[in-house]
Amino acid sequence: MDNVNLLTSTDADGGLPASPPIRFNKEGILLAVSTNDNGIKILANSYGIRLLRTVDASRAASVAVASE
């Protein structure tokens, strides 16, 4: 990266190490960040939030079918 200008920033509600390992998905709409307590935080743009809601809804539907 040759450009030192900050494009954007977001508050991840703390709990992150000084230099956390990060990983983007292939589409670049989700960002996984390792936390201090060995967890992960998922940061998403508007497309990523829709994707997460779709996955959550389909997971809930499959749990409902499995419990019948």
Secondary structure, DSSP 8 states (H G I E B T S, - for coil): ----S--------S---SS--EEE-TTS-EEEEE-TTS-EEEEE-HHHHHHHHHHHHHHHHHHHHHH-
